[in-house]
Amino acid sequence: MESFLAYLTAIERSPNTVKAYTHDLKDWWSYLDGRGLDWKLVDLEVVAAFVA
């Protein structure tokens, strides 16, 4: 996650964009962790439940 955020900064994305990604990715990882899910095995159903 940190390397992706560094990449966004390196390509001069807005600090607000980087901050938003940081927040959303933190929520995503917390969601997966709270359900005991491995990110490598996530399917569309899991993503849809997260977005909902």
C-alpha angles and dihedrals in degrees: 000000000000093000091052091051090048088051091053089051092047092054088051101248115172114276086236090057092051090047091051092050090048091054095044094047091049089053091047094052091045090051092052093044093049090055096041092242126155111227090221091062099046116130134190092272091059092047091049091051090050093050092047 
